[in-house]
Amino acid sequence: MTATSASVTSKIASRIASEIQAQPAQVLAAITLLDEGATVPFIARYRKEVTGGLDDTQLRTLETRLLYLRELEERRAAILASIEEQGKLDDALRAEIEAADSKARLEDLYLPYKPKRRTRAQIAREAGLEPLADGLLADPTQVPEELAARFVNPDKGVPDAKAALEGARAILIERWSEDATLLGELREWLWSTGLIRARVIEGKQQEGEKYRDYFDHAEPLAKIPSHRLLALLRGRREDILQLDLDPGADAEAGHLHAEARIALHAGIEARGRAADAWLRNAVRLAWRARIHLHLLMDLFNRAREQAEAEAIAIFGANLKDLLLAAPAGPRPVLGLDPGLRTGVKVAVVDATGKLVATDTIYPHEPKRQWDASIATLAALCRAHQVALVAIGNGTASRETDRLVAELIRRHPELELQKLVVSEAGASVYSASELAAREFPTIDVSLRGAISIARRLQDPLAELVKIEPKAIGVGQYQHDVDQYQLARRLDAVVEDCVNAVGVDVNTASSALLARVSGLSATVAENIVAYRDQHGPFRTRKALLKVPRLGEKTFEQCAGFLRIMDGEQPLDASAVHPEAYPVVERILQAAGRGVKQIIGDVAFLRTLDPARFTDERFGLPTVRDILKELEKPGRDPRPEFRAAQFADGVEDIKDLRPGMVLEGVVTNVAAFGAFVDIGVHQDGLIHISALSDRYVKDPRDVVKAGDIVKVKVLEVDVARKRIALTRRLDDPVGEARPDARRDERPRYERQAPRGPRPSAPTGQPAKAPFNSALADALRGLKR
């Protein structure tokens, strides 16, 4: 690292440290590890001594800010080089550029020096009109027309005094429009006072019906909720809404205030002098025709970036809850992918997730083979000792749920338990290359049933096979920066997989690829080696896998589990590099590793400080002792399923006042959506989530929670259901905000489209179903 780069890194580290409430030395250590290729899960879990105990949340923020600030420094260097090349870089400007703490401030400073096409102001300067502009500004007692007459020069394109004054005005307008200090002041003023105003474009009322709440809408830009801003921006993109930024509730007063600020900055006063009116008119045009429009775009971009960041954070949080949902565990499962005309697809997987049987039954319209379907399912359950039945929650879900209820009633000896499982992403997985490799001889239409069965056993292991965006637990996910969204979701998946740990002898290559340090290629090599040589008996044996070297082993070993192997510690989260610490503990205890594993009472009598050394400090020793108490502990909750009410299968069956049990499918900024078993999720507005004030819905609920709700209102025509968690709330009194579903109509729940019957050679496009209506339903394009 050069002295210059070291200085820049130190500067960045100091700034990040203040933002994440850490010491610069901690941040520098983390940056070094990241630059060396270490992952966030590895640093958070196994390098606590190096970073001073930075947790995964701090490290993720650090990683994101590091990328931004490095881009900022690269842009700073490019701007300095550009201005210096023009011969216009003096010490004062350099100091301002060096002190700029945001990309917006940098671009403001660069604006006057940014190479651009010839402007009217440049043409005027070339015609010698800058002295005219400066003269009127310096001495407003001069008569503009008289002074301008001296600059008339037809050979330079200035035929008369009027043209000279127009050129002088263009020079002043450009000068003020590129004044970094003035722009900064006006930008922050407009941000704090500006109202975003939406109006419907004339003639688009019927076409834009889904945006009717915004046909005449205004609210403070700085305070508008993210989901509402994204809706407005989408309406503008679809040419339904026209957006503007008013400088305050009284727009005209705001414009006049802005003009006054520009005049004050330029030293212009209204004192009745000969040039005062001309100068004030130049100020007016500078604001209304140039600066206001420039700042409108700037501030809309700022608000959009903030809204997108919030939407991405919500998506990430919901995805995390979904991935860490309770697993049913290693039990044989029968998966049902419901359908009407095309039948119900059936797949049975054993306790390890291996496919053992498939079939298709036709219990519903038009064939109505009810009894034959029950007989088929009973035979499959009996033959494969099925314990759980997983029913996809798409089209014909409740009808299929009734079928399984009848199966359980007729065959109590099977001791079956049924559960409705979200099937979002099932069709995407079915037509994927991964599914084709896993099940090359199985029809595409049956692969979805396999996925539904497996995701009940272990949601995390199955959902990692699907692109996170296809799981559909976000708001306006197609409107946000796709690169930032992908980065965030990939980080969430990585964190979840490594928090749980992976059984290296049963995991798919898709799951292994999410383990710290493992690429998709190395993950496939692990599976290939396992298939060829049999199960791994020790973690050290992983070093025999092609392309899995010492560095990769260091990153991944602690997160890979080997159950019933030669070394008991290989089934735990204790990293192999720390096995010597365990050896010291065993020597001090005079006991074997199998004797102390799980002996909580004994382990808690040990003093961690006794076992530290120059490499492993108290944080690591404490983690080791905690891990020995319950090795390989799973951080996910205990498995439980919601019980939907009998007889309530369609939105038409709902009545205000009903109290039902449901599953939280998605959490948005304005509330939570709950699946109550009627093919249309209900909305609990944020105001109805709790008896106390709720700032963030995720403070009280998360995706996957099982909740009791009361039906407040039902709008069958618009497919909207207002719910409350406050069971004593009077019915029919949902807040106006609670009645409004903040999403465009095509993001709300709709029946799932047909699945392809055979591979097409291209990834299947997901139908337009609701991202906000179901945490695992509603695939998006």
Secondary structure as the mmCIF struct_conf table of DSSP 4:
data_model
#
loop_
_struct_conf.conf_type_id
_struct_conf.id
_struct_conf.beg_label_comp_id
_struct_conf.beg_label_asym_id
_struct_conf.beg_label_seq_id
_struct_conf.end_label_comp_id
_struct_conf.end_label_asym_id
_struct_conf.end_label_seq_id
HELX_RH_AL_P HELX_RH_AL_P1 ALA A 3 ILE A 20
TURN_TY1_P TURN_TY1_P1 GLN A 21 GLN A 21
HELX_RH_AL_P HELX_RH_AL_P2 PRO A 24 ASP A 35
TURN_TY1_P TURN_TY1_P2 GLU A 36 GLY A 37
HELX_RH_AL_P HELX_RH_AL_P3 VAL A 40 TYR A 46
HELX_RH_AL_P HELX_RH_AL_P4 LYS A 48 THR A 51
TURN_TY1_P TURN_TY1_P3 GLY A 52 GLY A 52
BEND BEND1 GLY A 53 GLY A 53
HELX_RH_AL_P HELX_RH_AL_P5 ASP A 56 GLU A 85
TURN_TY1_P TURN_TY1_P4 GLN A 86 GLY A 87
HELX_RH_AL_P HELX_RH_AL_P6 ASP A 91 ALA A 99
BEND BEND2 SER A 102 SER A 102
HELX_RH_AL_P HELX_RH_AL_P7 LYS A 103 TYR A 110
HELX_RH_3T_P HELX_RH_3T_P1 LEU A 111 TYR A 113
BEND BEND3 LYS A 114 LYS A 114
BEND BEND4 ARG A 117 ARG A 117
HELX_LH_PP_P HELX_LH_PP_P1 ARG A 118 THR A 119
HELX_RH_AL_P HELX_RH_AL_P8 ARG A 120 GLU A 126
TURN_TY1_P TURN_TY1_P5 ALA A 127 GLY A 128
HELX_RH_AL_P HELX_RH_AL_P9 GLU A 130 ALA A 138
TURN_TY1_P TURN_TY1_P6 PRO A 140 THR A 141
BEND BEND5 GLN A 142 GLN A 142
HELX_RH_AL_P HELX_RH_AL_P10 PRO A 144 ALA A 149
TURN_TY1_P TURN_TY1_P7 ARG A 150 PHE A 151
STRN STRN1 ASN A 153 ASN A 153
HELX_RH_3T_P HELX_RH_3T_P2 PRO A 154 LYS A 156
TURN_TY1_P TURN_TY1_P8 GLY A 157 GLY A 157
STRN STRN2 VAL A 158 VAL A 158
BEND BEND6 ASP A 160 ASP A 160
HELX_RH_AL_P HELX_RH_AL_P11 ALA A 161 SER A 177
TURN_TY1_P TURN_TY1_P9 GLU A 178 GLU A 178
HELX_RH_AL_P HELX_RH_AL_P12 ALA A 180 THR A 193
STRN STRN3 LEU A 195 VAL A 200
HELX_LH_PP_P HELX_LH_PP_P2 ILE A 201 ILE A 201
TURN_TY1_P TURN_TY1_P10 GLU A 202 GLY A 203
TURN_TY1_P TURN_TY1_P11 GLN A 205 GLY A 208
HELX_RH_3T_P HELX_RH_3T_P3 GLU A 209 TYR A 214
TURN_TY1_P TURN_TY1_P12 PHE A 215 PHE A 215
STRN STRN4 ASP A 216 PRO A 220
HELX_RH_3T_P HELX_RH_3T_P4 LEU A 221 LYS A 223
HELX_RH_AL_P HELX_RH_AL_P13 SER A 226 ARG A 237
TURN_TY1_P TURN_TY1_P13 GLU A 238 ASP A 239
BEND BEND7 ILE A 240 ILE A 240
STRN STRN5 LEU A 241 ASP A 246
BEND BEND8 PRO A 247 ASP A 250
HELX_RH_AL_P HELX_RH_AL_P14 ALA A 251 ALA A 266
TURN_TY1_P TURN_TY1_P14 GLY A 267 GLY A 267
BEND BEND9 ARG A 271 GLY A 272
TURN_TY1_P TURN_TY1_P15 ALA A 274 ALA A 275
HELX_RH_AL_P HELX_RH_AL_P15 ASP A 276 LEU A 285
HELX_RH_PI_P HELX_RH_PI_P1 ALA A 286 ILE A 291
HELX_RH_AL_P HELX_RH_AL_P16 HIS A 292 LEU A 323
TURN_TY1_P TURN_TY1_P16 LEU A 324 LEU A 324
BEND BEND10 ALA A 325 ALA A 325
HELX_LH_PP_P HELX_LH_PP_P3 ALA A 326 PRO A 327
BEND BEND11 PRO A 330 PRO A 330
STRN STRN6 VAL A 333 ASP A 337
BEND BEND12 LEU A 340 LEU A 340
TURN_TY1_P TURN_TY1_P17 ARG A 341 THR A 342
STRN STRN7 VAL A 344 VAL A 349
TURN_TY1_P TURN_TY1_P18 ALA A 351 THR A 352
BEND BEND13 GLY A 353 GLY A 353
STRN STRN8 LEU A 355 ILE A 361
BEND BEND14 HIS A 364 HIS A 364
TURN_TY1_P TURN_TY1_P19 GLU A 365 LYS A 367
HELX_RH_AL_P HELX_RH_AL_P17 TRP A 370 HIS A 384
TURN_TY1_P TURN_TY1_P20 GLN A 385 GLN A 385
STRN STRN9 LEU A 388 GLY A 392
BEND BEND15 ASN A 393 GLY A 394
TURN_TY1_P TURN_TY1_P21 THR A 395 ALA A 396
HELX_RH_AL_P HELX_RH_AL_P18 SER A 397 ARG A 410
HELX_RH_3T_P HELX_RH_3T_P5 PRO A 412 LEU A 414
STRN STRN10 GLN A 417 VAL A 421
TURN_TY1_P TURN_TY1_P22 ALA A 424 GLY A 425
HELX_RH_AL_P HELX_RH_AL_P19 ALA A 426 SER A 430
TURN_TY1_P TURN_TY1_P23 ALA A 431 ALA A 431
BEND BEND16 SER A 432 SER A 432
HELX_RH_AL_P HELX_RH_AL_P20 GLU A 433 GLU A 438
TURN_TY1_P TURN_TY1_P24 PRO A 440 THR A 441
BEND BEND17 ILE A 442 ILE A 442
HELX_RH_AL_P HELX_RH_AL_P21 VAL A 444 GLN A 457
HELX_RH_AL_P HELX_RH_AL_P22 PRO A 459 LEU A 463
TURN_TY1_P TURN_TY1_P25 VAL A 464 LYS A 465
BEND BEND18 ILE A 466 ILE A 466
HELX_RH_AL_P HELX_RH_AL_P23 PRO A 468 ILE A 471
BEND BEND19 GLY A 474 TYR A 476
TURN_TY1_P TURN_TY1_P26 GLN A 477 ASP A 479
BEND BEND20 VAL A 480 VAL A 480
HELX_RH_AL_P HELX_RH_AL_P24 GLN A 482 VAL A 500
STRN STRN11 VAL A 502 ASP A 503
TURN_TY1_P TURN_TY1_P27 VAL A 504 THR A 506
HELX_RH_AL_P HELX_RH_AL_P25 SER A 509 LEU A 512
TURN_TY1_P TURN_TY1_P28 ALA A 513 ARG A 514
BEND BEND21 VAL A 515 VAL A 515
TURN_TY1_P TURN_TY1_P29 SER A 516 GLY A 517
HELX_RH_AL_P HELX_RH_AL_P26 ALA A 520 HIS A 533
BEND BEND22 PRO A 535 PRO A 535
BEND BEND23 ARG A 537 THR A 538
HELX_RH_3T_P HELX_RH_3T_P6 ARG A 539 LYS A 544
BEND BEND24 VAL A 545 VAL A 545
TURN_TY1_P TURN_TY1_P30 PRO A 546 ARG A 547
HELX_RH_AL_P HELX_RH_AL_P27 GLU A 550 CYS A 556
HELX_RH_3T_P HELX_RH_3T_P7 ALA A 557 PHE A 559
STRN STRN12 LEU A 560 ARG A 561
TURN_TY1_P TURN_TY1_P31 MET A 563 ASP A 564
BEND BEND25 GLU A 566 GLN A 567
HELX_RH_3T_P HELX_RH_3T_P8 PRO A 568 ALA A 571
BEND BEND26 SER A 572 ALA A 573
HELX_RH_3T_P HELX_RH_3T_P9 PRO A 576 ALA A 578
HELX_RH_AL_P HELX_RH_AL_P28 TYR A 579 ALA A 589
TURN_TY1_P TURN_TY1_P32 GLY A 590 GLY A 590
HELX_RH_AL_P HELX_RH_AL_P29 VAL A 593 ILE A 596
TURN_TY1_P TURN_TY1_P33 ILE A 597 GLY A 598
HELX_RH_AL_P HELX_RH_AL_P30 VAL A 600 LEU A 603
TURN_TY1_P TURN_TY1_P34 ARG A 604 THR A 605
BEND BEND27 LEU A 606 LEU A 606
HELX_RH_3T_P HELX_RH_3T_P10 PRO A 608 PHE A 611
BEND BEND28 GLU A 614 PHE A 616
HELX_RH_AL_P HELX_RH_AL_P31 LEU A 618 GLU A 629
BEND BEND29 LYS A 630 LYS A 630
TURN_TY1_P TURN_TY1_P35 PRO A 631 GLY A 632
BEND BEND30 ARG A 636 ARG A 636
HELX_LH_PP_P HELX_LH_PP_P4 PRO A 637 PHE A 639
HELX_LH_PP_P HELX_LH_PP_P5 PHE A 644 ALA A 645
TURN_TY1_P TURN_TY1_P36 ASP A 646 GLY A 647
BEND BEND31 ASP A 650 ASP A 650
HELX_RH_3T_P HELX_RH_3T_P11 ILE A 651 ASP A 653
TURN_TY1_P TURN_TY1_P37 PRO A 656 GLY A 657
STRN STRN13 VAL A 659 ALA A 668
TURN_TY1_P TURN_TY1_P38 ALA A 669 PHE A 670
STRN STRN14 GLY A 671 ASP A 675
BEND BEND32 GLY A 677 GLN A 680
STRN STRN15 GLY A 682 HIS A 685
HELX_RH_3T_P HELX_RH_3T_P12 ILE A 686 ALA A 688
BEND BEND33 LEU A 689 LEU A 689
BEND BEND34 ASP A 691 ARG A 692
BEND BEND35 LYS A 695 ASP A 696
HELX_RH_3T_P HELX_RH_3T_P13 PRO A 697 ASP A 699
TURN_TY1_P TURN_TY1_P39 VAL A 700 VAL A 700
TURN_TY1_P TURN_TY1_P40 ALA A 703 GLY A 704
STRN STRN16 ILE A 706 ASP A 715
TURN_TY1_P TURN_TY1_P41 VAL A 716 LYS A 719
STRN STRN17 ARG A 720 THR A 724
BEND BEND36 ARG A 725 ARG A 725
TURN_TY1_P TURN_TY1_P42 LEU A 727 ASP A 728
BEND BEND37 ASP A 729 ASP A 729
HELX_LH_PP_P HELX_LH_PP_P6 PRO A 730 PRO A 730
TURN_TY1_P TURN_TY1_P43 VAL A 731 GLY A 732
HELX_RH_AL_P HELX_RH_AL_P32 PRO A 736 ARG A 739
BEND BEND38 ARG A 740 ARG A 740
BEND BEND39 ARG A 743 ARG A 743
HELX_RH_3T_P HELX_RH_3T_P14 ARG A 745 GLU A 747
BEND BEND40 ARG A 748 ARG A 748
HELX_LH_PP_P HELX_LH_PP_P7 PRO A 751 PRO A 756
BEND BEND41 SER A 757 ALA A 758
BEND BEND42 GLY A 761 GLN A 762
HELX_LH_PP_P HELX_LH_PP_P8 PRO A 763 PRO A 767
BEND BEND43 ALA A 771 ALA A 773
BEND BEND44 ALA A 775 LEU A 776
#
